[in-house]
Structure formats: structure tokens, C-alpha cells
Amino acid sequence: MANLARIETDNAVAELPIAAFDDCPIDLVHLSRQTFGERDLETELLRLFDRQSRQIVERLTVGPVAEARWRAELAHTLKGSARAVGAFAVAAAAEAYELDARAGADLTRALAALTRAVAAAQAAIAELLAG
């Protein structure tokens, strides 16, 4: 049975598989499969994801509170990008945020969970790219 990243907020629960053998917030086996093992492509995707995730969290933090649809669409974009690079905890947090935004719920807990997941992924990416 696969381990799951489980993100719960007031109104949503999102679960996505994470690698059971790796404490890294990025599933490197998944990323390698996505890029057919091309290290330069992996590096480029990680850099793009790092930049995009930082920008989206910043926009969600300072953006207009009343724009639930806009917030849901940003979270949906991040969810797809996170799945592509194997950042499954980020994808689960983005999905929970998206569901809460679409439901018109208070987004405080969902944003906190998303921010934590993105920070962990960014730290892992920095470590991977430095080594």
C-alpha cells in the first residue's frame, strides 16, 4: 500500500501518493521517469517549479481575498506543476486549498499547509541543486 500525503483543512481532504523510501519532498524516481532520466531537464524543471511555487504562494498570500475563483485557479495550476515534478505533498496541499477556495471556505489553514509544503519542497530543491 502506498504512503499518502494527507492534507486536511476545514472543508477538504486531499491525498496523493508519496515515495515510501524517500524523505525528500520531491519524488526523485517520479521526476526521473517524467524526464526519461535527463539530468539537465530535471534541473530545469526543478528550477521552474521552485520559481513558480514561490510566486503562486506569494500571490495567494497578498492577493485579493474576495477572488475565490482566482485563488482556486492558481492552486489548480500549482497542483499540476507539483504532480509533474513529484512534489506530491505540495500537490495535496494545493488540492485542499483549491477545494476550500471553490467552497468559499476560510483559507487560513489551507494557505498555512500549502506554505509549509512549498517551503519544504523549495528547501529540498535548493539542496538537490547545490549537490
N, C-alpha and C positions, 0 to 999 in steps of 0.2 A: 504494500500500500504506500502511496506517495506521501511525503510530508507536504503540508499545505501552509502557505502564508495566509493567516486568517486576520482580517481587519474588520472590526465591529465598530459601528457608530450608533447613534441613537436609532436610526431607521434602516440601516443597511448592514449586510454582512457580505463580504467578498472573500473568496478562497481561490487561490491559484497554486499549482504545484511549485515546489522549490526543490533544489537538489538536496538529497539526504546526506550526501557525502561532503558537502562543501559549506563552510560557514560564511563564505563570501556572498554579499548581497547580489552579485552578478553570477548567474549560472554559466560558467565558462564553457561547459560542454555544449549547452544550447547555443551560445554565441558562436562557437566554432562550427557547429552544424549550419547555422544561418549563413556563415561566411565561407563555407567549404574549406575552413582551416586557413584562410588567407589572413595572416597576422596584420598586414597593413590595413586591410579592410576592417578588421576587428578594432584596431586602434582608432581609425577614423569614426566608426560607429559609436564607440565609447565616448570620444570627444564630442560628437554631435549630441549624443544623449545627455551628457553632462551639461552642456550649454543649454539645451532645450529644457531640461528638467528644472534647472536653476531659474530660467526665465519664466516658466509657467508658474512655479511656486511663488515667485515674486509678484507676478500679475494677479494671482489668486489672493495674495496677502493684501495688496494695496488697491485692487480693482474695485469697481462699483458693487456694493453689497446686493443691490436690488436685481442685478443681472443674473438670475439663476440659470437661464439657458446658456448664456455666455460662459459661465463658470463650468457648467456640465460639459460643454463642448471642449473647453480647454482640458478638463480632466480626462475626457474621452481620448483626446489626442495623445496625452501623456501615457494613458493606459496602453495604447497601441505601440508606442515607441518603446515603452518599458518591456512589453512582451517580446518585441523583436530582438532586444539585446539580452534578454534573460534576467531582467530586473523584476522578478515576479512579486516581491514584496511591494515594490513601487506600483506595479500594475494593480495589485489587490487594493492598495490604499487609494489609488486613483479611481478605481471602480466604485469603491464605497463612497468616495467624495461625489462622484458623478451621480450615483443613485440618490444620495441625500439632496444634492442640488436640484435634481429633477423633481423630487418630492417636496421641495420648498422647505426643507428642514434647516435647523440651525447647523451651520457648517463648522463650528468651532472645533469639535472633536475630530471631525474628518480632516480638517486642514492640519491639525496638530499631528495626526497619524501620517498624513501624506508628507508633511515636512520632515518628520523623523525618518521615514523610509527613503526619501530622496537624499537626505544628508548621509545616511549610511551607504547608499549606492555611490554617492559622489566621493566619499572617503575611500571606498573600495576602488573606484576608478582611478583616483589620484595615486593610490598605492600600486595598482597594476601598471599604470603608465610610467611611474617612476622606476619600476624594476625592470 
